[in-house]
């Protein structure tokens, strides 16, 4: 057994011990539902570490994300549903299925061909599932701005939402004025959607510029 296998199996045993009868009281009472927010938080901490270019921190945060995977797999194993080997097999099968140019006889000339094949394969997979709209492919708990951006990209690809950034910006001004006049909270969602649409056409993520505004506002220096 090599070092990678040894360390992975040791981690699996550690998680099992935490969940065992004489393990950690906190770990033992966790469920899929109680851990769901932890998965999102750990993923965002990993993103922060990657963007900071901190290799040590990235390695540490990758471990935290992996722990979430192993905890969920262990809970499912205890419930007799699936285990970590099933999780590994499922993703391995998917990767091999979606990369026929590596594991099959399909030829590609570059990244564009890979992406085209990927989308076609996904369509074939989805044909066997109960998915019927663009919204069905967007996680319900994805942050609003990220969800709006993903939806808009799919809408543009499908031939919908063809307004230009200039047209949308004009609509935003009207929406903001109507919000100020009526106080209709639903218009906040419309503004968010339109901001994402402008960002899509400008090739910019509004969330990135939000962070710039936050840093410039002095929030980082403010007392907690």
Secondary structure, 3 states (H helix, E strand, C coil): CCHHHHHHHHHHHHHHHHHCCCCCHHHHCCCHHHHHHHHHHHHHHHHHHHHHCCHHHHHHHHHHHHHHHHHHHHHHHHCCCCCHHHHHHHHHHHHHHHCHHHHCCCCCCCHHHHHHHHHHHHHHHHCCCCCCCHHHHCCCCCCHHHHHHHHHHHHHHCCCCCCCHHHHHHHHHHHHHHHHHHCCCHHHHHHHHHHHHHHHHHCCCHHHHHHHHHHHCCHHHCCC
